[in-house]
């Protein structure tokens, strides 16, 4: 059976939140967002361990106030994150690549992912090499330039990307190596794999699987939380 590691990049500062502390440490219904997220993976039987990448100044805080306080036994590494999300993921991959077959990469502030979605993403990656969780776009999307519409996209073909994004380790490690060598920057790990010519399998996610980046998202999250099994 493949060994699976969950990689949680959590080194962002969350400037859009305007809270004065990193958004992943803000409380959602009396518990840090990051703790909610990690608990899902802690309780997921399909995940063997978790590596969290945080800002160097927050490593001890994360260890004491998140991992130890909430008894997260699967967290085997709290490592230094990088300047950008991509750097944090790469650091975690280098830490894990020799021990694991599958990497599940998930946003630290996306606490409403379900264990079923995690399992489906792992299954898809094992079969296809790479998978990305998405949901169908609800709105009509237009491309705009200088205030004018250039074209309207076919909504039936558009999906909004979420996480987890899951990969066979050798594929995602090679993709990040290539990106570092060629100074390629992206906020989406699947894009790096696509650039190598690999097909990425779509796994349908959930509209509840939101990313908490603004104060309004916290309000929405507090509404979702009572009805979501974490």
Phi, psi and omega in degrees: 000138182295141175270132189241131174242136173265127179251121183242098176287120186222040182257003181287157181262340177067055183298328181292338180285328177062035186258350181088346174229162181300136188300328182292344180260357174294154183269138172241111184051053172069022177213136181304141180306315181300322179296320175302311183299311182296327180297324178300315181286326175302319184271356181276118184289347182272356180248128183273323180204170185227136172240127180250131177252117183233168175300139182309323182287349184250006183299310182293322177299315180297319181297312186280314189271345179245296188292308182286318182299321183258012172054054181268090188288336183280350179285105183262351180206132169241105190246167178289127173280173180256187181294323178241162179305317181302321178294321179296316179298316181298317178301318180292321178298317179297328179288331189251347195298331183277348187249346188229153182263330184231136176245123176256110184258124188220140179297136181293334183253033174237075192277356187258016175294144180261159177294329177296317178296318178301312180299316181296324179291321178294314179301317181293322179290321178299322183279321189248347181099329182204142177215155178220133178278130181216165171230148178299140177290134180271325185266157171287134183250130178241142173269132187234142174221127179053037175085005181235146179288129176268314179200162177246130183275155175284109185301331182296341182257003185253135178230140177269129186279136173238196166230159016282155167244126194234140188213153164295139190301317184295329181289308183290327177295315178297321180298317179289325175300315180296318180296319179295317181295325185254012178055043178269129180240136176203157176264003187232116183296323180299328179299322180295322178289321177300322180297338178274356179095006178278146172275136181250122183281134177279133171241123183289130182262219182219144177291344175283344184281060186278158174258124185270105183233347181228162176303326179295325178296325177298318179296316178297318180298321179294332176283324180288318192307314182298339185254007184244128177276112179267000000 
